[in-house]
Amino acid sequence: ILIAQGLLALLSSLLHDQHKGYFHHLWYIFPRKDLWLPDICAYWLTFFTLYSNLMPISLYPTTEFCNAMQSYFIRNDKDLFYREPDSDFNGGDGFPARARSSNLCTE
């Protein structure tokens, strides 16, 4: 995600540098001349900061994917199989463990 964020910021700063002539007649967003860094670097940092909210957004699907995989492994674990010896419950076959909550251990 961090590499994609950096590439997106690079693309945005290059496009901004290419089209900054359009902004010269707009007095309220005219590019400043007193930047310490070259324009590409300064605007790369600006866009990288603006795109920094991509990181927490991408963590949510990753966490949900990890929970789904944990649930899959719990369901298919042969050691977590319940079989009551003196019962005819479920035809005497028993049943595998099930994760019935999406709030599994995320540590």
N, C-alpha and C positions, 0 to 999 in steps of 0.2 A: 504494500500500500504506500509505503514511504517513497519507493522508487517511482510509482505512478504519480504520486503527488508532486515529486520533483520534476518529472517530465511534463506534467500538465502546467506547472509554473513556468518551465522553460518555454514551452509553446506559447503560453500567454504573454510572456515578456518579449518574445521575438515578434509576435503579432502586434503587440503594443508599439514596439520600436518601428515596425514597418508602417503602421498607420498613425503615428503620432503627428504627422502633418495635418491630419483632420482636426486635431484638438487645438491648434494654434489660434483659431478664431473664436474659441470658446473661452471667455475670460474667467469663468468660474471653475474650470478644470484644466486650465493651461498648465502644462508640465513645468515644474520648477527647474531653475537653472543652478541652484545652490546645493545640489546633491553631492555628497562626498564620494560616492562610488560612481562608476560608469552607469549609464542608463540601464543597460541590460542587467547588470548585477543588482542594482537598486530595485528595479521592478521585479526581478526574480524573487528577491526577498519579500517584497510586498505581496506578490501573488502566492508565494509559498505560505505566508502567514494567513492569507485569506482562505486558502484551500486546506488549512489545518483541521477544519472540522470534518474532513473525510475520514480521519483515523477513528474517532469514536463511532461514527456511523457504520464503518466496516466491521467493528468488533462485535456488534450485536448478531449479525448473521453467522459469524464465526463461532460465537458462544452457542447459538442454537444448533449449529451443525455438530459441535462437540457433544452437546446433550443428546442429540439423536443417535450419534454413534455409540455413546455410553449405553443408551437404552437398548440398542441393537445387541451389543456385546453381553449385557446382563440377560437379555432374553434368550440368547443362544449359548450361554455357558452351561456345560453339562454338569458342573459341580453345584449349580444352583437349581437343581431339579427336585421338586417335592414329590415324594412318593410315600403315602401312608401305608404301612405294612398290612394292617388288618381292616382295610376299608375297601368298599367298592365304589368310592367316589371317582367320578369321571371314568368309569369302566375299569378301575384299578390301575390305570395308566399313570396317574399323577399329572402334574402340569409344571411347566417351566416358570421361573421367576419372571415377574413383569415390573417394569418401571412405570408406575401410574402417575408420576409427577414429572413435570418438565424442569423442576428445580433440583437437578442432580448436583452432586459435588463438583464444583468448578475449580477446585484447588489442585 
